[in-house]
Amino acid sequence: KTGLFGATISRQKHDQNRENEQIRKFVKDVAHKVRYAHTIHILGSGETRFALQNEIEKQKELANIIITNSACKKLTRQEFEMETEKLFSTEDV
């Protein structure tokens, strides 16, 4: 394909831009759904978790909450539940 001013746009670049836009939309949607949280713990393996943290930190309503961000491998539902229970059991103590 030829883009504006005759520049060639590769299919790969187009797909990457579309994926980046979908991630930005997802991050904004998630950040707006956690308005009344006291603590947020972000688990993940990619850079999306940093994008989510940055988006949450931009919100005035969530300015004084604690946000933690941890790298982890992809978890099954059971592993995620165990990790969450461990996190919350240590916070309550």
BELMOGI-V743460 format. One line per field, one symbol per residue. psi: psi as a letter, one per 40 degrees, with the letter a starting at -180 (. if undefined). burial: + if it has 16 or more other ideal C-beta (glycine too) atoms within 10 Angstrom, else -. Layout:
# BELMOGI-V743460
psi=???
burial=???
This chain:
# BELMOGI-V743460
psi=ihahfehhhidddddddddddddddddddddeefdfidihhhiieaedddddddddddhddfdeihhihhiiihiiddddddddddddddde.
burial=--------------------------+---+--------+-+++----+-+++-++-----+----+--------------------------
